[in-house]
Amino acid sequence: MPPPVVRRATRKDIGDIVDFNKAMALETEIISLDSKILAPGVEEIFKDPTHGFYIVCEVEETVRACLMITYEWSDWRNGLFWWIQSVYVQKEYRELGLYKQMYEFVKTLTDRSKNVVGIRLYVDHDNTKAQNVYTKLGMTKSNYQLFEYNKLKGKK
């Protein structure tokens, strides 16, 4: 396999990102996402970059993986945390280091930015495979638990 190419996503990647998000939701939560909601949600990142940005990983000029970065302001640290979300690697390209390549790309961007103080992500407590990957890349488990109010939960 030729070396993967990691880059910031552009509008031309929206179709792949939508497809990856649909596949991820079905695989991880058995949820069928509505493209009429999802596609404009993905497009919004490109319309308003204050929401975040996407990273994609290409193999042989075809996008095979992606992730999204969103922002959290930390008053305690006077800087931003970047949250990694919506991680997806096509099944046949898993365990080949594509996520690692994307993470290293994001980490390099973080290290070069004066106002970004760290990277965070959340992972299902049963997803030990992903947790092992994150640990191998140098991430550590935080002492926070995630709580949420989701007004859309249960609505179809």
Phi and psi in radians as a Rosetta constraint file:
Dihedral C 1 N 2 CA 2 C 2 CIRCULARHARMONIC -1.149 0.35
Dihedral N 2 CA 2 C 2 N 3 CIRCULARHARMONIC 2.776 0.35
Dihedral C 2 N 3 CA 3 C 3 CIRCULARHARMONIC -1.056 0.35
Dihedral N 3 CA 3 C 3 N 4 CIRCULARHARMONIC 2.404 0.35
Dihedral C 3 N 4 CA 4 C 4 CIRCULARHARMONIC -1.158 0.35
Dihedral N 4 CA 4 C 4 N 5 CIRCULARHARMONIC 2.685 0.35
Dihedral C 4 N 5 CA 5 C 5 CIRCULARHARMONIC -1.978 0.35
Dihedral N 5 CA 5 C 5 N 6 CIRCULARHARMONIC 2.098 0.35
Dihedral C 5 N 6 CA 6 C 6 CIRCULARHARMONIC -1.861 0.35
Dihedral N 6 CA 6 C 6 N 7 CIRCULARHARMONIC 2.357 0.35
Dihedral C 6 N 7 CA 7 C 7 CIRCULARHARMONIC -2.713 0.35
Dihedral N 7 CA 7 C 7 N 8 CIRCULARHARMONIC 2.903 0.35
Dihedral C 7 N 8 CA 8 C 8 CIRCULARHARMONIC -1.231 0.35
Dihedral N 8 CA 8 C 8 N 9 CIRCULARHARMONIC 2.441 0.35
Dihedral C 8 N 9 CA 9 C 9 CIRCULARHARMONIC -1.240 0.35
Dihedral N 9 CA 9 C 9 N 10 CIRCULARHARMONIC 2.694 0.35
Dihedral C 9 N 10 CA 10 C 10 CIRCULARHARMONIC -2.133 0.35
Dihedral N 10 CA 10 C 10 N 11 CIRCULARHARMONIC 3.034 0.35
Dihedral C 10 N 11 CA 11 C 11 CIRCULARHARMONIC -0.974 0.35
Dihedral N 11 CA 11 C 11 N 12 CIRCULARHARMONIC -0.514 0.35
Dihedral C 11 N 12 CA 12 C 12 CIRCULARHARMONIC -1.175 0.35
Dihedral N 12 CA 12 C 12 N 13 CIRCULARHARMONIC -0.226 0.35
Dihedral C 12 N 13 CA 13 C 13 CIRCULARHARMONIC -1.611 0.35
Dihedral N 13 CA 13 C 13 N 14 CIRCULARHARMONIC -0.052 0.35
Dihedral C 13 N 14 CA 14 C 14 CIRCULARHARMONIC -0.975 0.35
Dihedral N 14 CA 14 C 14 N 15 CIRCULARHARMONIC -0.777 0.35
Dihedral C 14 N 15 CA 15 C 15 CIRCULARHARMONIC -1.031 0.35
Dihedral N 15 CA 15 C 15 N 16 CIRCULARHARMONIC -0.780 0.35
Dihedral C 15 N 16 CA 16 C 16 CIRCULARHARMONIC -1.122 0.35
Dihedral N 16 CA 16 C 16 N 17 CIRCULARHARMONIC -0.752 0.35
Dihedral C 16 N 17 CA 17 C 17 CIRCULARHARMONIC -1.103 0.35
Dihedral N 17 CA 17 C 17 N 18 CIRCULARHARMONIC -0.745 0.35
Dihedral C 17 N 18 CA 18 C 18 CIRCULARHARMONIC -1.055 0.35
Dihedral N 18 CA 18 C 18 N 19 CIRCULARHARMONIC -0.834 0.35
Dihedral C 18 N 19 CA 19 C 19 CIRCULARHARMONIC -1.058 0.35
Dihedral N 19 CA 19 C 19 N 20 CIRCULARHARMONIC -0.737 0.35
Dihedral C 19 N 20 CA 20 C 20 CIRCULARHARMONIC -1.137 0.35
Dihedral N 20 CA 20 C 20 N 21 CIRCULARHARMONIC -0.726 0.35
Dihedral C 20 N 21 CA 21 C 21 CIRCULARHARMONIC -1.119 0.35
Dihedral N 21 CA 21 C 21 N 22 CIRCULARHARMONIC -0.699 0.35
Dihedral C 21 N 22 CA 22 C 22 CIRCULARHARMONIC -1.095 0.35
Dihedral N 22 CA 22 C 22 N 23 CIRCULARHARMONIC -0.786 0.35
Dihedral C 22 N 23 CA 23 C 23 CIRCULARHARMONIC -1.122 0.35
Dihedral N 23 CA 23 C 23 N 24 CIRCULARHARMONIC -0.724 0.35
Dihedral C 23 N 24 CA 24 C 24 CIRCULARHARMONIC -1.121 0.35
Dihedral N 24 CA 24 C 24 N 25 CIRCULARHARMONIC -0.800 0.35
Dihedral C 24 N 25 CA 25 C 25 CIRCULARHARMONIC -1.074 0.35
Dihedral N 25 CA 25 C 25 N 26 CIRCULARHARMONIC -0.714 0.35
Dihedral C 25 N 26 CA 26 C 26 CIRCULARHARMONIC -1.173 0.35
Dihedral N 26 CA 26 C 26 N 27 CIRCULARHARMONIC -0.751 0.35
Dihedral C 26 N 27 CA 27 C 27 CIRCULARHARMONIC -1.229 0.35
Dihedral N 27 CA 27 C 27 N 28 CIRCULARHARMONIC -0.747 0.35
Dihedral C 27 N 28 CA 28 C 28 CIRCULARHARMONIC -1.615 0.35
Dihedral N 28 CA 28 C 28 N 29 CIRCULARHARMONIC -0.548 0.35
Dihedral C 28 N 29 CA 29 C 29 CIRCULARHARMONIC -2.224 0.35
Dihedral N 29 CA 29 C 29 N 30 CIRCULARHARMONIC 0.055 0.35
Dihedral C 29 N 30 CA 30 C 30 CIRCULARHARMONIC 0.931 0.35
Dihedral N 30 CA 30 C 30 N 31 CIRCULARHARMONIC 0.802 0.35
Dihedral C 30 N 31 CA 31 C 31 CIRCULARHARMONIC -2.055 0.35
Dihedral N 31 CA 31 C 31 N 32 CIRCULARHARMONIC 2.301 0.35
Dihedral C 31 N 32 CA 32 C 32 CIRCULARHARMONIC -1.683 0.35
Dihedral N 32 CA 32 C 32 N 33 CIRCULARHARMONIC 1.855 0.35
Dihedral C 32 N 33 CA 33 C 33 CIRCULARHARMONIC -1.318 0.35
Dihedral N 33 CA 33 C 33 N 34 CIRCULARHARMONIC 2.518 0.35
Dihedral C 33 N 34 CA 34 C 34 CIRCULARHARMONIC -1.469 0.35
Dihedral N 34 CA 34 C 34 N 35 CIRCULARHARMONIC 2.026 0.35
Dihedral C 34 N 35 CA 35 C 35 CIRCULARHARMONIC -1.044 0.35
Dihedral N 35 CA 35 C 35 N 36 CIRCULARHARMONIC -0.461 0.35
Dihedral C 35 N 36 CA 36 C 36 CIRCULARHARMONIC -1.182 0.35
Dihedral N 36 CA 36 C 36 N 37 CIRCULARHARMONIC -0.418 0.35
Dihedral C 36 N 37 CA 37 C 37 CIRCULARHARMONIC -1.688 0.35
Dihedral N 37 CA 37 C 37 N 38 CIRCULARHARMONIC -0.775 0.35
Dihedral C 37 N 38 CA 38 C 38 CIRCULARHARMONIC -1.116 0.35
Dihedral N 38 CA 38 C 38 N 39 CIRCULARHARMONIC -0.856 0.35
Dihedral C 38 N 39 CA 39 C 39 CIRCULARHARMONIC -1.015 0.35
Dihedral N 39 CA 39 C 39 N 40 CIRCULARHARMONIC -0.849 0.35
Dihedral C 39 N 40 CA 40 C 40 CIRCULARHARMONIC -1.120 0.35
Dihedral N 40 CA 40 C 40 N 41 CIRCULARHARMONIC -0.520 0.35
Dihedral C 40 N 41 CA 41 C 41 CIRCULARHARMONIC -1.135 0.35
Dihedral N 41 CA 41 C 41 N 42 CIRCULARHARMONIC -0.718 0.35
Dihedral C 41 N 42 CA 42 C 42 CIRCULARHARMONIC -1.185 0.35
Dihedral N 42 CA 42 C 42 N 43 CIRCULARHARMONIC -0.792 0.35
Dihedral C 42 N 43 CA 43 C 43 CIRCULARHARMONIC -1.028 0.35
Dihedral N 43 CA 43 C 43 N 44 CIRCULARHARMONIC -0.573 0.35
Dihedral C 43 N 44 CA 44 C 44 CIRCULARHARMONIC -1.045 0.35
Dihedral N 44 CA 44 C 44 N 45 CIRCULARHARMONIC -0.591 0.35
Dihedral C 44 N 45 CA 45 C 45 CIRCULARHARMONIC -1.040 0.35
Dihedral N 45 CA 45 C 45 N 46 CIRCULARHARMONIC -0.665 0.35
Dihedral C 45 N 46 CA 46 C 46 CIRCULARHARMONIC -1.365 0.35
Dihedral N 46 CA 46 C 46 N 47 CIRCULARHARMONIC -0.529 0.35
Dihedral C 46 N 47 CA 47 C 47 CIRCULARHARMONIC -1.273 0.35
Dihedral N 47 CA 47 C 47 N 48 CIRCULARHARMONIC -0.682 0.35
Dihedral C 47 N 48 CA 48 C 48 CIRCULARHARMONIC -2.305 0.35
Dihedral N 48 CA 48 C 48 N 49 CIRCULARHARMONIC 1.571 0.35
Dihedral C 48 N 49 CA 49 C 49 CIRCULARHARMONIC -1.153 0.35
Dihedral N 49 CA 49 C 49 N 50 CIRCULARHARMONIC -0.083 0.35
Dihedral C 49 N 50 CA 50 C 50 CIRCULARHARMONIC -1.212 0.35
Dihedral N 50 CA 50 C 50 N 51 CIRCULARHARMONIC -0.254 0.35
Dihedral C 50 N 51 CA 51 C 51 CIRCULARHARMONIC -1.356 0.35
Dihedral N 51 CA 51 C 51 N 52 CIRCULARHARMONIC -0.519 0.35
Dihedral C 51 N 52 CA 52 C 52 CIRCULARHARMONIC 2.550 0.35
Dihedral N 52 CA 52 C 52 N 53 CIRCULARHARMONIC -2.767 0.35
Dihedral C 52 N 53 CA 53 C 53 CIRCULARHARMONIC -2.759 0.35
Dihedral N 53 CA 53 C 53 N 54 CIRCULARHARMONIC 2.879 0.35
Dihedral C 53 N 54 CA 54 C 54 CIRCULARHARMONIC -1.917 0.35
Dihedral N 54 CA 54 C 54 N 55 CIRCULARHARMONIC 2.624 0.35
Dihedral C 54 N 55 CA 55 C 55 CIRCULARHARMONIC -2.055 0.35
Dihedral N 55 CA 55 C 55 N 56 CIRCULARHARMONIC 2.410 0.35
Dihedral C 55 N 56 CA 56 C 56 CIRCULARHARMONIC -2.170 0.35
Dihedral N 56 CA 56 C 56 N 57 CIRCULARHARMONIC 2.765 0.35
Dihedral C 56 N 57 CA 57 C 57 CIRCULARHARMONIC -2.202 0.35
Dihedral N 57 CA 57 C 57 N 58 CIRCULARHARMONIC 2.142 0.35
Dihedral C 57 N 58 CA 58 C 58 CIRCULARHARMONIC -1.810 0.35
Dihedral N 58 CA 58 C 58 N 59 CIRCULARHARMONIC 2.476 0.35
Dihedral C 58 N 59 CA 59 C 59 CIRCULARHARMONIC -2.167 0.35
Dihedral N 59 CA 59 C 59 N 60 CIRCULARHARMONIC 2.149 0.35
Dihedral C 59 N 60 CA 60 C 60 CIRCULARHARMONIC 0.895 0.35
Dihedral N 60 CA 60 C 60 N 61 CIRCULARHARMONIC 0.807 0.35
Dihedral C 60 N 61 CA 61 C 61 CIRCULARHARMONIC 1.142 0.35
Dihedral N 61 CA 61 C 61 N 62 CIRCULARHARMONIC 0.332 0.35
Dihedral C 61 N 62 CA 62 C 62 CIRCULARHARMONIC -2.154 0.35
Dihedral N 62 CA 62 C 62 N 63 CIRCULARHARMONIC 2.293 0.35
Dihedral C 62 N 63 CA 63 C 63 CIRCULARHARMONIC -1.196 0.35
Dihedral N 63 CA 63 C 63 N 64 CIRCULARHARMONIC 2.187 0.35
Dihedral C 63 N 64 CA 64 C 64 CIRCULARHARMONIC -2.082 0.35
Dihedral N 64 CA 64 C 64 N 65 CIRCULARHARMONIC -0.176 0.35
Dihedral C 64 N 65 CA 65 C 65 CIRCULARHARMONIC -2.751 0.35
Dihedral N 65 CA 65 C 65 N 66 CIRCULARHARMONIC 2.740 0.35
Dihedral C 65 N 66 CA 66 C 66 CIRCULARHARMONIC -2.715 0.35
Dihedral N 66 CA 66 C 66 N 67 CIRCULARHARMONIC 2.889 0.35
Dihedral C 66 N 67 CA 67 C 67 CIRCULARHARMONIC -2.681 0.35
Dihedral N 67 CA 67 C 67 N 68 CIRCULARHARMONIC 2.816 0.35
Dihedral C 67 N 68 CA 68 C 68 CIRCULARHARMONIC -2.063 0.35
Dihedral N 68 CA 68 C 68 N 69 CIRCULARHARMONIC 2.485 0.35
Dihedral C 68 N 69 CA 69 C 69 CIRCULARHARMONIC -1.930 0.35
Dihedral N 69 CA 69 C 69 N 70 CIRCULARHARMONIC 2.232 0.35
Dihedral C 69 N 70 CA 70 C 70 CIRCULARHARMONIC -2.119 0.35
Dihedral N 70 CA 70 C 70 N 71 CIRCULARHARMONIC 2.971 0.35
Dihedral C 70 N 71 CA 71 C 71 CIRCULARHARMONIC -2.017 0.35
Dihedral N 71 CA 71 C 71 N 72 CIRCULARHARMONIC 2.541 0.35
Dihedral C 71 N 72 CA 72 C 72 CIRCULARHARMONIC -2.341 0.35
Dihedral N 72 CA 72 C 72 N 73 CIRCULARHARMONIC 2.137 0.35
Dihedral C 72 N 73 CA 73 C 73 CIRCULARHARMONIC -1.384 0.35
Dihedral N 73 CA 73 C 73 N 74 CIRCULARHARMONIC 2.314 0.35
Dihedral C 73 N 74 CA 74 C 74 CIRCULARHARMONIC -1.966 0.35
Dihedral N 74 CA 74 C 74 N 75 CIRCULARHARMONIC 1.910 0.35
Dihedral C 74 N 75 CA 75 C 75 CIRCULARHARMONIC -1.184 0.35
Dihedral N 75 CA 75 C 75 N 76 CIRCULARHARMONIC -0.561 0.35
Dihedral C 75 N 76 CA 76 C 76 CIRCULARHARMONIC -1.090 0.35
Dihedral N 76 CA 76 C 76 N 77 CIRCULARHARMONIC -0.564 0.35
Dihedral C 76 N 77 CA 77 C 77 CIRCULARHARMONIC -1.933 0.35
Dihedral N 77 CA 77 C 77 N 78 CIRCULARHARMONIC -0.035 0.35
Dihedral C 77 N 78 CA 78 C 78 CIRCULARHARMONIC 0.901 0.35
Dihedral N 78 CA 78 C 78 N 79 CIRCULARHARMONIC 0.842 0.35
Dihedral C 78 N 79 CA 79 C 79 CIRCULARHARMONIC -2.933 0.35
Dihedral N 79 CA 79 C 79 N 80 CIRCULARHARMONIC 3.117 0.35
Dihedral C 79 N 80 CA 80 C 80 CIRCULARHARMONIC -1.728 0.35
Dihedral N 80 CA 80 C 80 N 81 CIRCULARHARMONIC 2.473 0.35
Dihedral C 80 N 81 CA 81 C 81 CIRCULARHARMONIC -1.694 0.35
Dihedral N 81 CA 81 C 81 N 82 CIRCULARHARMONIC 2.414 0.35
Dihedral C 81 N 82 CA 82 C 82 CIRCULARHARMONIC -1.689 0.35
Dihedral N 82 CA 82 C 82 N 83 CIRCULARHARMONIC 2.236 0.35
Dihedral C 82 N 83 CA 83 C 83 CIRCULARHARMONIC -1.737 0.35
Dihedral N 83 CA 83 C 83 N 84 CIRCULARHARMONIC 2.199 0.35
Dihedral C 83 N 84 CA 84 C 84 CIRCULARHARMONIC -1.494 0.35
Dihedral N 84 CA 84 C 84 N 85 CIRCULARHARMONIC 2.210 0.35
Dihedral C 84 N 85 CA 85 C 85 CIRCULARHARMONIC -2.440 0.35
Dihedral N 85 CA 85 C 85 N 86 CIRCULARHARMONIC 2.969 0.35
Dihedral C 85 N 86 CA 86 C 86 CIRCULARHARMONIC 0.863 0.35
Dihedral N 86 CA 86 C 86 N 87 CIRCULARHARMONIC 0.812 0.35
Dihedral C 86 N 87 CA 87 C 87 CIRCULARHARMONIC -1.353 0.35
Dihedral N 87 CA 87 C 87 N 88 CIRCULARHARMONIC 2.264 0.35
Dihedral C 87 N 88 CA 88 C 88 CIRCULARHARMONIC -2.574 0.35
Dihedral N 88 CA 88 C 88 N 89 CIRCULARHARMONIC 2.311 0.35
Dihedral C 88 N 89 CA 89 C 89 CIRCULARHARMONIC -2.202 0.35
Dihedral N 89 CA 89 C 89 N 90 CIRCULARHARMONIC 2.241 0.35
Dihedral C 89 N 90 CA 90 C 90 CIRCULARHARMONIC -0.969 0.35
Dihedral N 90 CA 90 C 90 N 91 CIRCULARHARMONIC 2.471 0.35
Dihedral C 90 N 91 CA 91 C 91 CIRCULARHARMONIC -0.884 0.35
Dihedral N 91 CA 91 C 91 N 92 CIRCULARHARMONIC -0.798 0.35
Dihedral C 91 N 92 CA 92 C 92 CIRCULARHARMONIC -1.267 0.35
Dihedral N 92 CA 92 C 92 N 93 CIRCULARHARMONIC -0.093 0.35
Dihedral C 92 N 93 CA 93 C 93 CIRCULARHARMONIC -1.989 0.35
Dihedral N 93 CA 93 C 93 N 94 CIRCULARHARMONIC 0.141 0.35
Dihedral C 93 N 94 CA 94 C 94 CIRCULARHARMONIC -1.319 0.35
Dihedral N 94 CA 94 C 94 N 95 CIRCULARHARMONIC 2.695 0.35
Dihedral C 94 N 95 CA 95 C 95 CIRCULARHARMONIC 1.124 0.35
Dihedral N 95 CA 95 C 95 N 96 CIRCULARHARMONIC 0.411 0.35
Dihedral C 95 N 96 CA 96 C 96 CIRCULARHARMONIC -1.954 0.35
Dihedral N 96 CA 96 C 96 N 97 CIRCULARHARMONIC 0.073 0.35
Dihedral C 96 N 97 CA 97 C 97 CIRCULARHARMONIC 1.579 0.35
Dihedral N 97 CA 97 C 97 N 98 CIRCULARHARMONIC 0.190 0.35
Dihedral C 97 N 98 CA 98 C 98 CIRCULARHARMONIC -1.143 0.35
Dihedral N 98 CA 98 C 98 N 99 CIRCULARHARMONIC -0.755 0.35
Dihedral C 98 N 99 CA 99 C 99 CIRCULARHARMONIC -1.088 0.35
Dihedral N 99 CA 99 C 99 N 100 CIRCULARHARMONIC -0.746 0.35
Dihedral C 99 N 100 CA 100 C 100 CIRCULARHARMONIC -0.987 0.35
Dihedral N 100 CA 100 C 100 N 101 CIRCULARHARMONIC -0.751 0.35
Dihedral C 100 N 101 CA 101 C 101 CIRCULARHARMONIC -1.080 0.35
Dihedral N 101 CA 101 C 101 N 102 CIRCULARHARMONIC -0.766 0.35
Dihedral C 101 N 102 CA 102 C 102 CIRCULARHARMONIC -1.145 0.35
Dihedral N 102 CA 102 C 102 N 103 CIRCULARHARMONIC -0.737 0.35
Dihedral C 102 N 103 CA 103 C 103 CIRCULARHARMONIC -1.084 0.35
Dihedral N 103 CA 103 C 103 N 104 CIRCULARHARMONIC -0.780 0.35
Dihedral C 103 N 104 CA 104 C 104 CIRCULARHARMONIC -1.097 0.35
Dihedral N 104 CA 104 C 104 N 105 CIRCULARHARMONIC -0.637 0.35
Dihedral C 104 N 105 CA 105 C 105 CIRCULARHARMONIC -1.090 0.35
Dihedral N 105 CA 105 C 105 N 106 CIRCULARHARMONIC -0.842 0.35
Dihedral C 105 N 106 CA 106 C 106 CIRCULARHARMONIC -1.119 0.35
Dihedral N 106 CA 106 C 106 N 107 CIRCULARHARMONIC -0.744 0.35
Dihedral C 106 N 107 CA 107 C 107 CIRCULARHARMONIC -1.075 0.35
Dihedral N 107 CA 107 C 107 N 108 CIRCULARHARMONIC -0.713 0.35
Dihedral C 107 N 108 CA 108 C 108 CIRCULARHARMONIC -1.099 0.35
Dihedral N 108 CA 108 C 108 N 109 CIRCULARHARMONIC -0.761 0.35
Dihedral C 108 N 109 CA 109 C 109 CIRCULARHARMONIC -1.057 0.35
Dihedral N 109 CA 109 C 109 N 110 CIRCULARHARMONIC -0.723 0.35
Dihedral C 109 N 110 CA 110 C 110 CIRCULARHARMONIC -1.087 0.35
Dihedral N 110 CA 110 C 110 N 111 CIRCULARHARMONIC -0.838 0.35
Dihedral C 110 N 111 CA 111 C 111 CIRCULARHARMONIC -1.111 0.35
Dihedral N 111 CA 111 C 111 N 112 CIRCULARHARMONIC -0.520 0.35
Dihedral C 111 N 112 CA 112 C 112 CIRCULARHARMONIC -1.458 0.35
Dihedral N 112 CA 112 C 112 N 113 CIRCULARHARMONIC -0.247 0.35
Dihedral C 112 N 113 CA 113 C 113 CIRCULARHARMONIC -1.618 0.35
Dihedral N 113 CA 113 C 113 N 114 CIRCULARHARMONIC 2.296 0.35
Dihedral C 113 N 114 CA 114 C 114 CIRCULARHARMONIC -1.290 0.35
Dihedral N 114 CA 114 C 114 N 115 CIRCULARHARMONIC -0.474 0.35
Dihedral C 114 N 115 CA 115 C 115 CIRCULARHARMONIC -1.812 0.35
Dihedral N 115 CA 115 C 115 N 116 CIRCULARHARMONIC 0.112 0.35
Dihedral C 115 N 116 CA 116 C 116 CIRCULARHARMONIC -1.802 0.35
Dihedral N 116 CA 116 C 116 N 117 CIRCULARHARMONIC 2.143 0.35
Dihedral C 116 N 117 CA 117 C 117 CIRCULARHARMONIC -1.790 0.35
Dihedral N 117 CA 117 C 117 N 118 CIRCULARHARMONIC -0.174 0.35
Dihedral C 117 N 118 CA 118 C 118 CIRCULARHARMONIC 3.036 0.35
Dihedral N 118 CA 118 C 118 N 119 CIRCULARHARMONIC 3.092 0.35
Dihedral C 118 N 119 CA 119 C 119 CIRCULARHARMONIC -2.140 0.35
Dihedral N 119 CA 119 C 119 N 120 CIRCULARHARMONIC 2.400 0.35
Dihedral C 119 N 120 CA 120 C 120 CIRCULARHARMONIC -2.292 0.35
Dihedral N 120 CA 120 C 120 N 121 CIRCULARHARMONIC 2.781 0.35
Dihedral C 120 N 121 CA 121 C 121 CIRCULARHARMONIC -2.742 0.35
Dihedral N 121 CA 121 C 121 N 122 CIRCULARHARMONIC 2.845 0.35
Dihedral C 121 N 122 CA 122 C 122 CIRCULARHARMONIC -2.093 0.35
Dihedral N 122 CA 122 C 122 N 123 CIRCULARHARMONIC 2.656 0.35
Dihedral C 122 N 123 CA 123 C 123 CIRCULARHARMONIC -2.500 0.35
Dihedral N 123 CA 123 C 123 N 124 CIRCULARHARMONIC 2.516 0.35
Dihedral C 123 N 124 CA 124 C 124 CIRCULARHARMONIC -1.020 0.35
Dihedral N 124 CA 124 C 124 N 125 CIRCULARHARMONIC 2.382 0.35
Dihedral C 124 N 125 CA 125 C 125 CIRCULARHARMONIC -1.097 0.35
Dihedral N 125 CA 125 C 125 N 126 CIRCULARHARMONIC -0.356 0.35
Dihedral C 125 N 126 CA 126 C 126 CIRCULARHARMONIC -1.563 0.35
Dihedral N 126 CA 126 C 126 N 127 CIRCULARHARMONIC -0.150 0.35
Dihedral C 126 N 127 CA 127 C 127 CIRCULARHARMONIC -1.522 0.35
Dihedral N 127 CA 127 C 127 N 128 CIRCULARHARMONIC 1.253 0.35
Dihedral C 127 N 128 CA 128 C 128 CIRCULARHARMONIC -1.185 0.35
Dihedral N 128 CA 128 C 128 N 129 CIRCULARHARMONIC -0.506 0.35
Dihedral C 128 N 129 CA 129 C 129 CIRCULARHARMONIC -1.064 0.35
Dihedral N 129 CA 129 C 129 N 130 CIRCULARHARMONIC -0.846 0.35
Dihedral C 129 N 130 CA 130 C 130 CIRCULARHARMONIC -1.152 0.35
Dihedral N 130 CA 130 C 130 N 131 CIRCULARHARMONIC -0.707 0.35
Dihedral C 130 N 131 CA 131 C 131 CIRCULARHARMONIC -1.034 0.35
Dihedral N 131 CA 131 C 131 N 132 CIRCULARHARMONIC -0.694 0.35
Dihedral C 131 N 132 CA 132 C 132 CIRCULARHARMONIC -1.128 0.35
Dihedral N 132 CA 132 C 132 N 133 CIRCULARHARMONIC -0.679 0.35
Dihedral C 132 N 133 CA 133 C 133 CIRCULARHARMONIC -1.084 0.35
Dihedral N 133 CA 133 C 133 N 134 CIRCULARHARMONIC -0.835 0.35
Dihedral C 133 N 134 CA 134 C 134 CIRCULARHARMONIC -1.088 0.35
Dihedral N 134 CA 134 C 134 N 135 CIRCULARHARMONIC -0.696 0.35
Dihedral C 134 N 135 CA 135 C 135 CIRCULARHARMONIC -1.124 0.35
Dihedral N 135 CA 135 C 135 N 136 CIRCULARHARMONIC -0.765 0.35
Dihedral C 135 N 136 CA 136 C 136 CIRCULARHARMONIC -1.072 0.35
Dihedral N 136 CA 136 C 136 N 137 CIRCULARHARMONIC -0.484 0.35
Dihedral C 136 N 137 CA 137 C 137 CIRCULARHARMONIC -1.494 0.35
Dihedral N 137 CA 137 C 137 N 138 CIRCULARHARMONIC 0.021 0.35
Dihedral C 137 N 138 CA 138 C 138 CIRCULARHARMONIC 1.722 0.35
Dihedral N 138 CA 138 C 138 N 139 CIRCULARHARMONIC 0.056 0.35
Dihedral C 138 N 139 CA 139 C 139 CIRCULARHARMONIC -1.393 0.35
Dihedral N 139 CA 139 C 139 N 140 CIRCULARHARMONIC 2.642 0.35
Dihedral C 139 N 140 CA 140 C 140 CIRCULARHARMONIC -2.136 0.35
Dihedral N 140 CA 140 C 140 N 141 CIRCULARHARMONIC 2.661 0.35
Dihedral C 140 N 141 CA 141 C 141 CIRCULARHARMONIC -1.219 0.35
Dihedral N 141 CA 141 C 141 N 142 CIRCULARHARMONIC 2.292 0.35
Dihedral C 141 N 142 CA 142 C 142 CIRCULARHARMONIC -1.502 0.35
Dihedral N 142 CA 142 C 142 N 143 CIRCULARHARMONIC 2.992 0.35
Dihedral C 142 N 143 CA 143 C 143 CIRCULARHARMONIC -1.661 0.35
Dihedral N 143 CA 143 C 143 N 144 CIRCULARHARMONIC 0.348 0.35
Dihedral C 143 N 144 CA 144 C 144 CIRCULARHARMONIC -1.864 0.35
Dihedral N 144 CA 144 C 144 N 145 CIRCULARHARMONIC 2.556 0.35
Dihedral C 144 N 145 CA 145 C 145 CIRCULARHARMONIC -1.906 0.35
Dihedral N 145 CA 145 C 145 N 146 CIRCULARHARMONIC 2.636 0.35
Dihedral C 145 N 146 CA 146 C 146 CIRCULARHARMONIC -1.614 0.35
Dihedral N 146 CA 146 C 146 N 147 CIRCULARHARMONIC 2.239 0.35
Dihedral C 146 N 147 CA 147 C 147 CIRCULARHARMONIC -2.134 0.35
Dihedral N 147 CA 147 C 147 N 148 CIRCULARHARMONIC 2.652 0.35
Dihedral C 147 N 148 CA 148 C 148 CIRCULARHARMONIC -2.608 0.35
Dihedral N 148 CA 148 C 148 N 149 CIRCULARHARMONIC 2.714 0.35
Dihedral C 148 N 149 CA 149 C 149 CIRCULARHARMONIC -1.994 0.35
Dihedral N 149 CA 149 C 149 N 150 CIRCULARHARMONIC 2.136 0.35
Dihedral C 149 N 150 CA 150 C 150 CIRCULARHARMONIC -2.153 0.35
Dihedral N 150 CA 150 C 150 N 151 CIRCULARHARMONIC 1.764 0.35
Dihedral C 150 N 151 CA 151 C 151 CIRCULARHARMONIC -1.199 0.35
Dihedral N 151 CA 151 C 151 N 152 CIRCULARHARMONIC -0.257 0.35
Dihedral C 151 N 152 CA 152 C 152 CIRCULARHARMONIC -1.592 0.35
Dihedral N 152 CA 152 C 152 N 153 CIRCULARHARMONIC -0.200 0.35
Dihedral C 152 N 153 CA 153 C 153 CIRCULARHARMONIC -1.026 0.35
Dihedral N 153 CA 153 C 153 N 154 CIRCULARHARMONIC 2.219 0.35
Dihedral C 153 N 154 CA 154 C 154 CIRCULARHARMONIC 1.607 0.35
Dihedral N 154 CA 154 C 154 N 155 CIRCULARHARMONIC -0.233 0.35
Dihedral C 154 N 155 CA 155 C 155 CIRCULARHARMONIC -1.559 0.35
Dihedral N 155 CA 155 C 155 N 156 CIRCULARHARMONIC 2.527 0.35
